[in-house]
Amino acid sequence: MAACLGGVVGGMIGAGTVREEPQTRATQPARVDQAVLPRVVSAVAPSVVELRVTSLAGAETGSGIVLSDDGVILTNHHVVSGVDGGEITVRFNGERSTASARVLGTDARRDLALIRAEGVSGLRPAKLGDSSRVRVGSPVLAIGSPEGLEGTVTAGIVSAVNRDLRVGGDDGDPPVTYRAIQTDASLNPGNSGGPLVNMAGEVIGVNSAIYAGRTAEERTGLGFAIPINEAKKVIDRFDPIDRPGR
């Protein structure tokens, strides 16, 4: 069972299957100088925001990745899809300040969306990497707001690449399908839309789903991220401006 990393609501959001594609090149786990990790977090954390989506259906929490100093933010479609008639509030990392946001565009098939925080400037854009260069065994960090705990950092490695992931499709909507980066970095509801980051401080994926059983006790701790190269296609469609760090 693959479940989207939704907000504060519990239970399954989508069910699906995961199949492994063979690796074309074997790699050894990378050794990381532990002193590097705080530097990576310091570089990336200011570019990660918490999103709170409120509507008549309730409230959910997710995460987002800052793409521009004037408030363009990348997140998951499923984080903001229920906002009709409601509001998106952005909370900036380590700050009490918040801003309202509007949707610039969404791609339900890729489970990605772009939003813009209103009336902001001077934000730190994230640096986007190249997911085609991701290798199994490479160390990664995940940053986001699981269960509303803003700025949470977890660490792991890339467990697999090119996982054929299918999420949803049981409620009449078309399923989300993509070839995912698998990681053992801990992901929980609220991590959706946050970055999976390499040791160069580059975003290589958008955290989006976990592998889960039918109950919380059956969760295995396997996480999945949409490769950032897939996200770049959505970014270019809804925000085609060439910006630093992209």
C-alpha positions in Angstrom: 0.0 0.0 0.0 1.4 3.4 -1.0 -0.2 6.3 0.9 0.2 10.0 0.2 1.7 11.9 3.0 -1.3 14.0 3.8 -1.9 16.5 6.6 -3.1 16.1 10.1 -6.0 13.9 9.1 -5.3 10.2 9.7 -6.0 7.1 7.6 -5.2 6.1 4.1 -5.4 8.7 1.4 -4.5 6.5 -1.5 -3.6 2.9 -2.1 -1.4 1.5 -4.8 1.5 -0.8 -5.7 5.2 -0.4 -5.9 7.4 -2.3 -8.2 11.2 -2.2 -8.4 13.1 -1.4 -11.6 16.5 -3.0 -11.9 19.5 -0.8 -11.1 21.7 -0.2 -14.1 24.8 0.4 -11.9 25.7 -1.0 -8.5 26.9 1.5 -5.9 28.3 1.4 -2.4 26.8 3.4 0.5 28.5 6.8 0.7 30.4 7.7 3.8 29.5 11.1 5.2 31.4 13.4 7.5 28.9 14.0 10.3 30.1 17.7 10.4 28.6 18.1 6.9 25.0 17.5 8.1 24.5 20.7 10.2 25.9 22.7 7.3 23.4 21.2 4.8 20.5 21.8 7.2 21.6 25.4 7.7 21.7 25.9 4.0 18.4 24.3 3.1 16.1 24.8 6.1 15.4 28.5 5.4 14.0 27.4 2.0 11.4 25.0 3.5 8.0 26.3 4.7 5.0 24.9 6.5 1.7 25.0 4.7 -1.7 24.9 6.5 -4.7 24.4 4.3 -8.1 25.2 5.8 -11.5 24.6 4.2 -15.0 23.5 5.1 -13.6 20.0 5.2 -11.2 20.9 8.0 -7.5 21.7 8.2 -4.4 19.9 6.9 -0.7 20.5 7.2 2.0 20.0 4.6 5.4 21.4 3.5 6.7 23.4 0.6 10.0 24.4 -1.1 10.8 28.0 -1.8 11.7 28.6 -5.5 11.9 32.4 -5.6 12.6 35.3 -3.3 9.2 36.7 -4.0 7.2 33.7 -2.8 6.9 31.0 -5.5 6.7 27.7 -3.6 6.6 24.0 -4.8 4.5 21.5 -3.0 2.3 18.4 -3.7 -1.0 18.6 -5.4 -2.7 16.6 -2.7 -1.6 19.2 -0.1 -3.5 22.0 -1.7 -6.2 20.2 -3.7 -8.9 20.7 -1.0 -8.4 24.5 -0.7 -11.5 25.5 -2.8 -13.4 28.0 -0.7 -10.7 27.9 1.9 -7.2 29.4 2.5 -3.5 28.4 2.3 -1.3 29.9 5.0 2.5 29.8 4.7 4.7 29.7 7.8 8.3 30.5 7.2 11.1 28.5 8.8 12.0 29.6 12.3 9.7 32.5 12.2 6.3 33.5 13.6 5.4 35.4 10.5 2.9 33.9 8.0 1.4 34.8 4.7 -1.6 33.9 2.6 -1.0 32.0 -0.6 -2.8 31.3 -3.9 -2.4 28.4 -6.3 -0.5 29.2 -9.5 -1.2 25.8 -11.0 -1.4 22.1 -10.2 -0.6 18.8 -12.0 -2.7 16.1 -10.4 -1.1 13.4 -12.5 2.4 14.2 -11.1 1.0 15.2 -7.7 2.7 18.6 -7.9 1.6 22.1 -7.4 3.0 25.7 -7.5 1.7 28.3 -5.1 2.7 31.9 -4.4 2.9 33.5 -0.9 1.4 37.0 -1.1 3.3 40.2 -0.1 6.6 38.6 0.7 10.2 39.3 -0.5 13.7 38.4 0.4 13.1 34.6 0.8 15.9 32.2 0.2 15.2 30.0 -2.8 16.3 26.3 -2.6 18.9 25.0 -5.0 17.5 22.3 -7.3 19.7 19.4 -8.2 19.7 16.8 -11.0 17.7 13.6 -10.0 19.1 11.7 -12.9 22.5 11.6 -11.0 21.0 10.1 -7.8 22.6 6.8 -6.9 21.5 4.1 -4.4 23.4 4.4 -1.2 23.8 8.2 -1.3 23.0 9.9 2.0 20.0 12.2 2.0 18.1 14.5 4.4 14.3 15.1 4.5 13.1 18.5 5.9 9.4 19.3 6.6 6.6 19.6 9.1 5.5 16.1 10.0 2.4 16.2 12.2 2.8 20.0 12.3 6.3 19.8 13.8 7.9 22.6 11.7 11.5 22.3 10.7 11.9 18.6 11.4 15.0 17.0 9.9 15.5 13.2 9.3 18.4 11.4 7.7 18.8 8.3 5.6 20.1 7.0 2.3 18.6 6.5 -1.2 17.3 3.0 -1.0 16.3 2.7 -4.6 15.6 4.7 -7.7 13.0 4.4 -10.5 10.4 2.7 -8.3 7.2 2.4 -10.3 4.8 4.0 -7.9 1.0 4.1 -8.2 -1.0 6.0 -5.6 -4.8 6.4 -5.5 -7.3 5.7 -8.2 -9.8 4.0 -5.8 -12.1 7.0 -5.4 -12.8 7.6 -9.1 -9.9 10.0 -9.6 -7.1 9.0 -11.9 -4.1 7.4 -10.0 -0.9 9.3 -9.6 2.0 7.4 -11.2 5.7 8.2 -11.3 9.1 6.6 -11.0 10.1 7.5 -7.4 13.2 7.9 -5.4 12.9 5.5 -2.4 14.5 6.5 0.9 14.7 5.2 4.5 14.7 8.7 5.9 11.7 8.9 8.2 8.6 10.5 6.5 5.2 11.1 8.2 2.0 13.0 7.4 2.9 16.6 7.0 6.2 15.9 5.2 4.3 16.1 1.9 5.8 18.8 -0.4 9.0 19.1 1.5 12.5 18.4 0.0 14.7 15.3 -0.1 18.2 16.8 -0.1 21.6 15.6 -1.1 24.9 16.4 0.7 25.5 19.3 -1.6 22.4 21.0 -0.2 20.5 20.4 -3.5 16.8 19.3 -3.7 16.7 16.0 -5.5 13.1 15.1 -4.8 9.7 16.1 -3.4 8.6 13.9 -0.5 5.2 12.6 -1.4 4.3 9.0 -0.2 5.0 6.3 2.3 4.7 2.5 2.0 2.0 1.5 4.5 -0.1 -1.4 5.6 -3.8 -1.2 6.4 -3.1 0.0 10.0 -0.5 2.4 11.4 1.2 -0.5 13.1 2.0 -2.0 9.8 3.9 1.0 8.4 7.4 0.0 7.3 9.1 3.4 7.2 9.7 3.3 3.5 9.4 6.8 1.9 9.1 7.9 -1.7 9.9 11.2 -3.4 9.0 12.6 -6.8 12.3 13.2 -8.7 13.1 16.9 -9.0 13.6 16.6 -12.7 9.9 15.7 -13.0 9.0 18.7 -10.8 11.1 21.0 -13.1 8.6 20.3 -15.9 5.7 21.6 -13.7 7.8 24.6 -12.5 8.6 25.6 -16.1 5.0 25.4 -17.1 3.5 27.5 -14.3 6.6 29.7 -13.5 8.8 29.8 -16.6 11.0 32.6 -15.3 14.7 31.7 -15.2 15.7 32.3 -11.6 19.0 31.8 -9.7 19.4 28.4 -8.2 17.1 26.7 -10.7 
